[in-house]
Amino acid sequence: MPIALPRARTSTGSSSSLPQLRPSSAPRTLRNCSSATIDSRSFPSETQRYLDWAKTEDYKLRYIGSLVADFHRNLIAGGIFLYPRDTKNPTKSGGKLRLLYEAAPLAFIAEQAGGRAITDDGREIMDIVPEDLHQRVPLIIGSRQDVDIAEGFFASCY
């Protein structure tokens, strides 16, 4: 039986206390791009192209190694977090992060803060109906503007 995920409310309810995700073009001294690993050779070519572009646009590639810590830094300072499919490891071909415990809860927070969360094939995380308790998905999450730019790089693969 499919499990329904909560959708972000559009009212001003309890979300008013959340900080708004800032696009990387917002005035500040740091632009973050949290990529799941610096060794991007195991990522699809679209991810590698996006990371190369991010380097030329002065994004600082930072990866703490903790999804929550990386997401928190991007929530406060702006930026984007990427954990795409792993082309080198067939057991992670559908992504590594679990939809119900990791991707969907953070996607909910990101949407409440004005951001966006998608998979690397363009599906909105909050629109995915879970098929399995431990279903894994690729995750691209951050400010709406940064995710939209990344989505443009991934559009050729879906």
C-alpha positions as CSV (number, residue, x, y, z in Angstrom):
1,M,0.0,0.0,0.0
2,P,1.5,3.4,-1.0
3,I,2.3,5.8,1.8
4,A,1.2,9.4,1.4
5,L,3.7,12.1,2.1
6,P,2.6,15.4,3.6
7,R,2.6,18.4,1.2
8,A,4.0,21.8,2.1
9,R,1.3,24.2,3.2
10,T,1.0,27.4,1.3
11,S,-0.5,29.3,4.2
12,T,1.6,31.3,6.6
13,G,1.0,28.9,9.4
14,S,4.0,27.6,11.3
15,S,6.4,28.0,8.4
16,S,6.8,31.8,9.1
17,S,9.6,31.0,11.7
18,L,11.7,29.1,9.1
19,P,14.5,31.0,7.4
20,Q,14.0,31.4,3.6
21,L,16.5,29.5,1.4
22,R,18.5,32.2,-0.4
23,P,19.7,31.7,-4.0
24,S,23.4,31.6,-4.4
25,S,23.2,34.9,-6.2
26,A,22.0,36.6,-3.0
27,P,24.5,39.1,-1.7
28,R,27.0,37.3,0.6
29,T,30.6,36.1,0.5
30,L,30.0,32.4,0.1
31,R,28.2,30.3,-2.5
32,N,27.9,26.6,-1.5
33,C,27.6,23.5,-3.5
34,S,27.6,20.4,-1.4
35,S,28.4,17.4,-3.6
36,A,28.2,13.9,-2.1
37,T,31.9,13.3,-2.9
38,I,34.7,15.3,-4.4
39,D,35.5,12.3,-6.6
40,S,32.8,12.9,-9.1
41,R,33.9,10.3,-11.5
42,S,31.2,7.9,-10.3
43,F,28.5,10.5,-11.0
44,P,26.6,10.7,-14.3
45,S,28.2,13.0,-16.9
46,E,25.4,15.6,-16.3
47,T,26.5,15.9,-12.7
48,Q,30.1,16.3,-13.7
49,R,29.2,19.1,-16.1
50,Y,27.2,20.8,-13.4
51,L,30.0,20.6,-10.9
52,D,32.5,21.9,-13.5
53,W,30.1,24.8,-14.1
54,A,29.7,25.5,-10.4
55,K,33.5,25.8,-10.0
56,T,33.6,28.4,-12.8
57,E,30.8,30.4,-11.1
58,D,32.7,30.6,-7.8
59,Y,30.6,28.1,-5.9
60,K,32.6,26.7,-3.0
61,L,32.5,22.9,-3.1
62,R,31.9,21.9,0.5
63,Y,30.9,18.5,1.7
64,I,30.8,17.8,5.5
65,G,29.7,14.2,5.0
66,S,26.5,14.6,7.0
67,L,23.3,15.3,5.1
68,V,21.8,17.3,7.9
69,A,24.8,19.4,8.5
70,D,25.3,20.2,4.8
71,F,21.6,21.0,4.4
72,H,21.6,23.2,7.5
73,R,24.6,25.2,6.2
74,N,22.8,25.6,2.8
75,L,19.6,26.5,4.6
76,I,21.3,29.3,6.5
77,A,23.8,30.5,3.9
78,G,22.2,29.5,0.7
79,G,23.3,27.0,-1.9
80,I,22.6,23.5,-3.2
81,F,23.2,19.9,-2.0
82,L,23.7,17.1,-4.6
83,Y,23.6,13.4,-4.0
84,P,23.0,12.0,-7.5
85,R,23.0,8.4,-8.7
86,D,26.3,6.5,-8.6
87,T,27.1,5.0,-12.0
88,K,30.0,3.0,-10.6
89,N,28.1,1.1,-8.0
90,P,25.1,-0.9,-9.3
91,T,23.6,-1.2,-5.8
92,K,23.2,2.6,-5.7
93,S,21.9,3.1,-9.2
94,G,18.6,4.4,-7.8
95,G,20.3,6.8,-5.4
96,K,21.6,6.3,-1.9
97,L,19.5,8.5,0.3
98,R,16.3,7.0,1.7
99,L,13.1,8.7,0.6
100,L,11.1,8.3,3.8
101,Y,13.8,9.1,6.4
102,E,16.1,11.5,4.6
103,A,15.0,13.0,1.3
104,A,11.3,13.7,2.0
105,P,11.7,15.2,5.5
106,L,14.3,17.6,4.2
107,A,12.3,18.3,1.0
108,F,9.4,19.3,3.2
109,I,11.6,21.8,5.1
110,A,13.1,23.1,1.9
111,E,9.7,23.8,0.4
112,Q,8.6,25.5,3.6
113,A,11.7,27.7,3.3
114,G,11.0,28.6,-0.4
115,G,13.4,26.0,-1.8
116,R,13.0,23.0,-3.9
117,A,14.0,19.3,-3.9
118,I,14.2,17.0,-6.9
119,T,15.8,13.8,-8.1
120,D,18.4,13.9,-10.8
121,D,15.7,12.9,-13.3
122,G,13.6,15.9,-12.5
123,R,10.9,14.3,-10.2
124,E,9.8,16.5,-7.2
125,I,10.8,14.6,-4.1
126,M,7.4,15.4,-2.4
127,D,5.5,14.0,-5.4
128,I,7.1,10.5,-5.2
129,V,4.8,7.9,-3.9
130,P,7.0,5.4,-1.9
131,E,6.9,1.9,-3.1
132,D,9.1,0.5,-0.3
133,L,9.9,1.4,3.2
134,H,13.6,1.7,2.4
135,Q,13.3,3.1,-1.1
136,R,16.3,5.1,-2.1
137,V,16.4,8.2,-4.4
138,P,19.0,10.6,-5.8
139,L,18.6,14.1,-4.2
140,I,19.2,17.6,-5.4
141,I,18.0,20.1,-2.8
142,G,18.5,23.8,-2.1
143,S,17.2,27.2,-3.1
144,R,14.6,27.2,-5.9
145,Q,17.0,29.2,-8.2
146,D,20.0,26.9,-7.6
147,V,17.9,23.7,-8.1
148,D,16.4,25.1,-11.3
149,I,19.9,25.7,-12.7
150,A,21.0,22.2,-11.8
151,E,17.8,20.8,-13.3
152,G,18.8,22.4,-16.6
153,F,22.0,20.3,-16.6
154,F,20.2,17.1,-15.8
155,A,17.4,17.7,-18.4
156,S,19.4,15.8,-21.1
157,C,19.3,12.6,-19.1
158,Y,15.5,12.3,-18.8
